[in-house]
Amino acid sequence: MGFTIGAISGLSGIREIRELRPGARRRERAQVCTRVAEYTSLWGWDLIPGARATRSGGRVVCSCGARACPSPGDHPLDASLEVPAGATVEEASRAWAAVPGAAMLLPTGRAFDVIEVGEHAALCALARLERMGVPLGPVAATPAGRAWFLVAPGAAAELPELLYRMGWDDADLDLRGRGEGEHITAPPSDLAGHGPVRWLRPPTLERAGRPPQARLLLGTLAYVCHRSAVVRPRTPQDRPAAVR
């Protein structure tokens, strides 16, 4: 692959940098820069520095500095600081030196779009899709219990039409698309102070630049989302009054 990817532990790892010796801090920074270069050079994706969130006195504080940030730890810092696809390790290191500790955000609507579903539904769908031999792109899971399927660009805009053609347009599905003008948090960055995002299916050289068409996955994702809603466990509040 040309370089070794070092593992970091999201925002908690970034916070711990201050506790480390200078040599350890340098190694940690080098690992982050290498991870940035992995996304830009190896996978061919643009990368945007993102804000990070911390908890202080029971409040969530965003590193952007806004007192009432509407999306603490889940938005770009400055679009002009974007590291473009193809950036080398050296270029990525210079760019990220200006934003130490920033989260890594991947813009959607460029190299890929995203279909977002609940993580439980995603795991069920992955098992079905793999049994069917459907080609899969990368899939990530968030600490909030969501999952992101990376698919070919344009899927978010086409999603209503695709669901209509498949007969799912009138179903109440826990499923949405993310496309142009949006982003996802790249593993292993922290998402909004809740913990790191992780790969369920990491990118590969074969699939990173050729995500699957959404129509190949969407039927299964819609079915599993619908099935998950139908069979979800009932709470006492869900039961008829006569049987409580």
C-alpha angles and dihedrals in degrees: 000000000000098000140032119250114227119212122234128183102232123249093341088060091049092051090051092057089083089060095052130091117260092259091051091048090053091050091049092050090048090053092052091049090049090052089051090051090049090060096043103036105026101035097027097231130140114242129206125197109242136201119258129215130224131183118236124173092343092309129109110233122196121217090225088080097234111140093215102029108177093210108028111197093359109086139069119273098213126345090211089067092062116138106220127225111273096035112148126230089262094049092046091049092053092047096047093046086074092058107036112188095013120150117247114243126189115208114227124216094051118068090001146356124222134232109204123204137154115288094240091053089046093055091049091047093048091055091050095045093049091050089051092050093238111164110247133201125206118310124197133190127210130215087245092067098259129125131209122210111198111221138166117298116269095041095112093056092044096045098098092049093045092051090048092053090049094049096248098107095104096044122104098236128177089224133111140166130237116204143142115006095018134092145198129219112254120230129286094022120110118257115220094322093300099105141277127321112234137197119252088181111013122214119270132198090251097051108027093081095033109048114181124262110265093234090067092061104025099081092055094042092050093047093049093046090051092046092048090054093048097049100035112134114267122237123213088259090059095056124093113263092244093064100040 
